[in-house]
């Protein structure tokens, strides 16, 4: 079990990441690539990504084992700003930190393995090993993440909207209580299902909450307690990675496919730009359809500075909720799907 200990200042310092972190998604997706679980959500992505992977992945496999620890330097905070910024931060990793974290990977003598030459070269320093690492990360990202980034971003933004509503309704403690079921807020401790026993004391530094598309089963924290605390947690997957939305749904038949997608995309609220990304339509189309939904009394719109925020009215929420219940009943299967809960972790 993971226990994150909060002070009053830590509760006040809880914050949501502004967007998905490209390096967390890249590294965690490498776990999903080698994992047979979660086929409903990741199966098609897994098959498509393998066909695009023409490059060498042995270096990544050495750095990111299928289970257990992977080095903290692979997921610097700059990854939230984009791939180039994240890779630049990786390049700037100090030699001392590099050696310290790579040493934790160590040889597994019980399994008869030794430290790969690629890791020894990286630990010894020099521009060429780092260039190979950056090249491997960029190549893998191009195959596994880049084609799906709009969908990943849309799903993470939908989770952020949900957490934002909890924050507005009840403050930081309500936000912590709203996190997925493997996380349990029992003030002043946030408990989480975790493969090992771990206590993390925030000591007034607050906590960054980072929702992730490719995190699965258990949350992830950095191993080094001196680094700024971040909790990467799985978003709730309600669909396979497709843009939107089954044309045969009851709501789509009532209001049309695109308008149904926009209504779904509003969820717990969003700007017109966010609706466009979530629904996979143009900005002009999202604005037009949101206007029609507003005139029908399904959506309320509030202008805040240069942004326009759309939220569901009670009528819109009831219509959306009814359609979702119909879809769930229609898709109910007699065989229950079971997913194991012990995913990758850093400890």
N, C-alpha and C positions, 0 to 999 in steps of 0.2 A: 504494500500500500504506500502511496505517496501522500504526505501530509505537508501542506503549505501553511505556515504560521503567519498570521497577520497581526499587526498592531493597528491602532486607530488611524495612524498616518498611512499605513499600507492600504487600508480600505479606501481612504480618500484618494490614494494614488493609483487605483485600478483604472486601466484605460484599454480601449480597444484599438487594435492595429488598424491603420487607415485603409489597408488593402491587402490582398494576398501577398505573401512573401515568396518571391520566385525561387529562392534557393531552398527554403524549407520544402516547397512543393517538388522541386527537382530531386532532392535527396530522398524524401519520403516516397516519391513515386518509384524510385529505384527499388525500394522494398516491395512495393506492390507488383512490380514487374516480375519478381522472382517468387511471388506468393500466389498460391492457387486459390486462396480464399477470396470472398467478395466478388464472385464472378458476375453477379447481376449488375453491379456498378462498374467494375473494372475489367470484365472479361473482354469486351470488344476493344477497349482501349489497349489492353495488354497484347492482343493479337495484332492490332494495327501497328503498335509501336515496335514490336519485334521485327516486323517486315521492313521498317524504316531504319533500323539500327544497323548501319553498314560499318560503323566505326568500332574501335576496340573498347571494351568495357572492363578489361581485367583490372586496370588501375582503380576504377570506381568500386569494383567488387572487393578489392583489397582494403580500400578505405571505408567502405560501408558494408560490413558483414550483414548477412541476412537476418541476424538477430543480435541484440545487445548494443553495446556502445559504438557510436561513431563520433569522430572528433568534432568538438564545438566550433573550430575555426571554419568548418564547411558551411555554417549558417550564420554569418555575421548579420547584424541588424540592418546593414545597408541593403540587404536583399529585398526589403520592402519597397525600395525605390527603383528596382529594375535589375536586370541581369548584369549589365555593364558595371553598375555601381557595386553590386555584390561581388563580382569577380575581381574588381579592383581592390576591394577590401580583403579578399582572400590573398591576393598577391602581397598585400601589406602585412601579412601575419609575421610576427617576429620569429626569428630562428629558435629562440628559447621556447616560446610557446609551441611551435611546430614540433620540436623534439619531445616536449613534455606530453603533448596529446597523442602523438604517433606511438610513443612508448606504451601507452595504455592499450593499444591494439595488440602488441606483443605476440610472440609465437605461441601457438597452442600445442605444446609438446604432447599432451595427452592424445591429440588427434594426429600427431606426426607432422604438423605443419611448421614451417619456418617463416620468418618475415620475408615477404616478396622483395625482390631487388628494387622494384619501383618505389616501395616505401622507404627502403634504406637510402636510395638516391634522394628522395624528397627530404628526408630528415637531415641529410648531409648538406643541404642547401644548394644554391646555384640557380641560375635563371632557367636552364633547360628543363629540369624536373617540374618546376612550377608552370612553365609554358605547356608541358604535356598535360598537367592536371587541369589547367584552365581550358585547354583545347578539348579535353575529354568531357568536362562539364558542359561546355558550350555545345558540343556535338550531340551529347545526350539530350540536353534541353531542347535542341532544335527538333529532335525526333519525337520526344515523349511529352513535352510541355507546350511548346509553341503552337502546334495545331489546335490544341484544346484550350488555350488561354482564355478566350472569351467566355467559354462555358465555366471554367474554373473560377474566373473573376465574378461571374454572375452568381454562382452558388455561394461564394464567400460573402459577396455583398448582401445577398438575401439573409444570411446568418447574422451579419452585422446589423441589419435593419431590425431583426428580431431582438438582438441584445440591446440595441439602442432604445427600443420601446420599453424593455424591462428597466433600463436605467432611468428613463423619463418617469415611469410609473412609480418606482420605489427606491431609486438611488442605487449606489454601488452594491449594497447587499442583495437587492433584488436581482441585479445583473448577475452576481455570482450564483444565486439560487436558480437562475434560469439556464445555466449551462447544461450540457447533455448528461444523461443519467449516470455515466461512469464518474461524474464529478459531483460531490455532495458538499454543500456549504453548511457547516456546523460551527457557527461563529465561536471563536475567531480562527477556525481552521477550515481550509478547503481540502477535503479528502478525495483521493482518486484511486481507482483500480490501477494497479501498477505491478509489474513482474517482480520487483524487489522492494524491500523496506527502505524508505527514504524520507527524511525530514528536511524541508527547505524553509529557512527563516529569512523573511524578507527584510527585517530590520529597518523599516522605514523607507525602503526603496520603491515601494509600490509593485505592481505587477502588470505586465503587458499581456493581454489576451490575444492570441493569434489563431483565428479559425483557419482550418486547413482542409482542402479537398482530399488530399492523399493520406492524411493521418487517419489511422483506423484502429478501433478497438480500445486503445489506451492513449492518454495524452503523452506529450513529450516535453521534457525540460532539459536545459543545459546541465551538463555534469558539473562544471566549475561553479561553485556557489558565489564566487566573487564577481561573476559577470552579471550584467543587468538582468533581472529575472524576467523570463518569458515563459508562458504556458501555451504550448501548441495543442489544440484540441480538435477532434474530428467534427466536421459539420454533419448534420443529419442528411443522409441521402434518401430522397424520395423518388429518385428516377435514375435511369442509366444515362450516361453522358451523351445526350442528344440535345439539339438546340431548343426545340419546343415543338409543339405540343401535339398529342395525338388528335388528328382531325375528327375522329369518331366520338370524342367525348361529348357528354350531354350538354355541357356548358358551351362547347364550340358550336354545336348544332343550334343553340339558342341565340348566341350573339356573334358567331363567326370565329374562325380559327385565330386570326390575328388579334381581335379584340379580347378573346378569351386568354390568349397568351399575355397580353398587356395587363389584364385583370389579375392573373396569377402572379405576374412579375411585381405588381405593386406590393403584395404581401403585407408586411408590417410597415410599409412606407418606402418611398424612394423619389429621387429627382427624375426629371424627364430623361436625362442622360442615362441614369441607372436603369430605368425601365427599358430603354432602347437596347442596352447591353444584355439585360436579363432575357428579354423576349426575342432577341436576335433580329430586330427591325431597325430601320433608320430613325434618326432623331425626329425628323418631321412626321413620320408615321406614328411614332410613340406619342407625340404631342397631340396629333389629330385624334387618335383613338382614346387617349385620356380625356380629351375634351368631350367626346361623345359620351363616355362613361360618366363624366361629371354631370352632363345635362340630364342623364337618366337617373341621377341620384345615387349612383353606385360608388362614386369617388368624390372626395373633398380635396381641394387644392389650396395651398397656402404659399404665397410668395415670400421668400426670405432672402433679401439682398438681390443678387443676380440669379439665384436658384429658385426653382419652383418645386415644392414638395407635395407629392400626391399620397393620400392615405385612403383606405377603404372606409366608407360609411357603414353603419350597422347593416343596412340593406345589402351593400356590396359584400360584406363579410358573410352574411347569411347565405347569399347566392353562391359564393365561392365555396363555403363550407358544405353546403348541400351537394354541390357537384363533386366535391372530393369524397364525400361519404358514398355517393353512388359509384364512383370509380373504384373505391376500395372494396365495396361489396362485389362488384363485377369481377375484380381481379383476384379475389380470395381463392387460394389454392388449398386442397386438402392436405398437402404435405408441407409441413413447416420448415422453412429454411433456417439453418443454424450456422452462425458464424462464430468462430473461436475468438476469444477476447485478448489473447496475449500477443499483441503486435510488437513492432520494434520499439526500443526505448533507449534513452541514454541515462546512465546512472553513475 
